[in-house]
């Protein structure tokens, strides 16, 4: 992202006087240890779901990014564009997520891994049922073990509750924990596209997340 694209993104987030708001680049983080979980086998298992979501979904998606990763981002489910193409981070939601991460000096090709609570998109973009959340979470736990992140960044209320047992409102401006891994959370890209008035709050969340990385990792 060049400076003009970044300025446009910040303005969309409702931020002015950008020179005072720009986070500093991340310092070098220590590399996590590799995990014995076989991601290839895990991805192959996504062909069939017990909940039946694999029947209605076009392409199940495991994730994308570097392994091992310092930061693991967790979305609720693939977007419509991702489901159609089978390509993670495609479509307007993926574009927005990449801009959000780039604004705090994170690159999906260098420092982060992006995955989903459910690898299958629910029909009609409806909310996941409890059964679907439980199935997806069991897969997510294995993926977290494989990627072995230093910190988790969840997007949306369903992901936040699955990882921390709390609501998005309760965890904002601070962080929770999943098996001793710090968990931060903010609004999902698809929500921000439909509700642009929340972008300023999302930017505040991202700055707090970046500050935590700078201080602790």
C-alpha positions in Angstrom: 0.0 0.0 0.0 1.5 3.3 -1.0 1.1 6.5 1.0 -1.8 7.8 -1.0 -3.7 4.5 -0.6 -3.0 4.6 3.1 -4.2 8.2 3.4 -7.4 7.2 1.7 -7.9 4.2 4.0 -7.3 6.4 7.1 -9.8 9.0 5.9 -12.4 6.2 5.4 -11.7 5.2 9.0 -12.6 8.8 10.1 -9.0 9.7 11.2 -7.5 13.1 10.5 -4.1 14.6 11.2 -2.6 11.3 10.1 1.0 12.0 10.9 0.2 11.9 14.6 -1.8 8.7 14.2 0.5 6.5 12.2 1.8 3.5 14.2 5.5 2.8 14.2 6.7 -0.4 12.3 6.7 -3.5 14.4 10.0 -4.5 16.0 11.3 -8.0 15.1 9.3 -10.8 16.9 10.8 -14.0 17.9 9.7 -17.0 15.7 7.4 -19.5 17.3 8.2 -23.2 17.3 6.8 -25.4 14.7 3.9 -27.7 15.5 3.4 -31.4 14.5 -0.2 -30.7 13.2 -0.4 -31.6 9.5 -2.2 -28.8 7.8 -2.4 -30.6 4.5 -4.4 -33.4 6.1 -6.5 -30.9 8.0 -7.3 -29.0 4.8 -8.3 -32.3 3.1 -10.7 -33.0 5.9 -12.7 -29.9 5.0 -14.3 -31.6 2.0 -17.0 -33.0 4.2 -18.6 -31.4 7.3 -20.7 -33.1 9.9 -23.0 -30.1 10.1 -23.8 -30.2 6.4 -22.3 -26.8 5.6 -19.9 -28.5 3.1 -23.0 -29.3 0.9 -24.0 -25.7 0.5 -20.6 -24.1 0.4 -18.7 -23.9 -2.9 -15.1 -23.9 -1.6 -14.1 -24.6 2.0 -11.2 -22.5 3.0 -8.6 -23.3 5.7 -6.5 -20.1 5.7 -3.7 -18.1 4.1 -0.4 -16.5 5.2 2.9 -17.5 6.7 3.6 -20.5 9.0 4.7 -20.1 11.6 3.1 -16.7 12.1 3.4 -14.1 14.8 -0.2 -12.9 14.4 -3.2 -15.0 13.5 -6.4 -13.3 12.3 -9.7 -15.2 12.7 -12.7 -14.4 10.7 -16.2 -16.0 11.1 -16.5 -17.6 7.7 -15.4 -17.1 4.0 -17.0 -14.2 2.2 -19.2 -14.6 -0.9 -16.2 -13.8 -3.1 -13.9 -16.2 -1.3 -16.5 -19.0 -1.4 -17.0 -18.5 -5.2 -13.3 -18.3 -6.0 -11.7 -20.5 -3.4 -9.1 -17.8 -2.8 -8.6 -16.4 0.7 -8.7 -12.6 1.1 -10.5 -12.1 -2.3 -13.4 -9.7 -2.8 -14.2 -6.4 -1.0 -14.0 -8.0 2.5 -10.6 -9.4 1.8 -9.4 -6.1 0.4 -10.6 -4.2 3.4 -8.9 -6.7 5.8 -5.6 -6.3 4.0 -5.9 -2.5 4.2 -6.7 -2.7 7.9 -3.6 -4.9 8.6 -1.4 -2.8 6.4 -2.4 0.3 8.3 -0.7 -1.2 11.4 2.3 -2.4 9.5 1.2 -6.1 9.2 1.5 -8.0 5.9 -0.3 -11.3 5.3 2.8 -12.4 3.2 5.3 -11.8 6.0 3.9 -11.7 9.5 0.4 -12.9 9.6 -1.9 -15.9 9.0 -5.6 -15.4 8.3 -8.1 -18.2 8.9 -11.8 -18.8 9.7 -13.9 -20.0 12.6 -15.9 -22.0 10.0 -14.1 -23.0 6.8 -17.6 -23.2 5.1 -19.7 -20.2 4.2 -23.2 -20.6 5.6 -26.1 -20.3 3.1 -27.4 -16.7 2.7 -24.6 -15.4 4.9 -26.7 -16.3 7.9 -25.2 -16.6 11.4 -23.6 -19.9 12.3 -25.5 -22.3 14.5 -24.1 -23.6 17.8 -23.5 -26.9 16.1 -21.6 -25.3 13.2 -19.6 -23.1 15.6 -18.6 -26.2 17.7 -17.5 -28.1 14.5 -15.6 -25.1 13.2 -13.9 -24.4 16.5 -12.6 -27.9 16.8 -10.9 -27.4 13.4 -9.7 -23.9 14.4 -8.0 -25.2 17.5 -5.9 -27.6 15.4 -5.0 -24.8 13.1 -4.0 -22.5 15.9 -1.8 -25.4 17.2 -0.2 -25.7 13.7 0.4 -22.0 13.1 1.4 -21.4 16.7 0.8 -17.7 16.8 2.0 -15.3 19.5 -1.2 -13.4 19.5 -4.8 -13.7 18.0 -6.9 -11.0 16.4 -10.5 -12.0 16.1 -13.1 -10.3 13.9 -16.7 -10.1 14.9 -18.9 -11.2 17.8 -19.1 -14.9 17.0 -15.3 -15.3 16.8 -14.8 -13.3 19.9 -17.2 -15.4 22.0 -15.7 -18.7 20.6 -12.1 -17.7 21.5 -12.7 -16.0 24.8 -16.2 -16.7 26.1 -16.9 -13.0 26.2 -18.6 -10.5 24.0 -17.0 -8.1 21.6 -18.2 -5.2 23.7 -16.5 -6.7 26.8 -13.2 -7.3 25.2 -12.8 -4.1 23.3 -10.1 -1.7 24.6 -8.4 -4.6 26.4 -7.7 -8.2 25.5 -8.8 -11.7 26.5 -7.0 -15.0 26.3 -7.2 -18.4 24.6 -5.0 -21.1 26.1 -2.5 -18.4 27.3 -2.5 -16.7 23.9 -3.5 -13.0 24.1 -6.7 -12.4 22.1 -7.7 -9.0 20.7 -10.9 -8.3 18.8 -12.6 -5.8 16.6 -15.4 -5.5 14.0 -15.5 -7.8 11.0 -14.8 -6.4 7.6 -18.2 -7.3 6.2 -19.8 -5.4 9.1 -17.6 -2.4 8.5 -18.6 -2.3 4.9 -22.2 -2.1 5.8 -21.7 0.1 8.9 -19.0 2.7 8.0 -19.7 4.7 11.2 -17.9 2.0 13.1 -14.6 2.4 11.2 -13.3 4.9 13.7 -13.8 2.5 16.6 -12.2 -0.3 14.5 -9.2 1.9 14.0 -8.9 2.5 17.7 -9.0 -1.2 18.2 -6.2 -1.7 15.7 -4.0 1.0 17.2 -4.4 -0.7 20.7 -3.5 -4.0 19.1 -0.4 -2.6 17.5 0.6 -0.9 20.7 0.4 -4.3 22.5 2.6 -5.9 19.9 5.2 -3.1 20.2 5.2 -3.4 24.0 5.0 -7.1 24.6 6.4 -8.9 21.5 
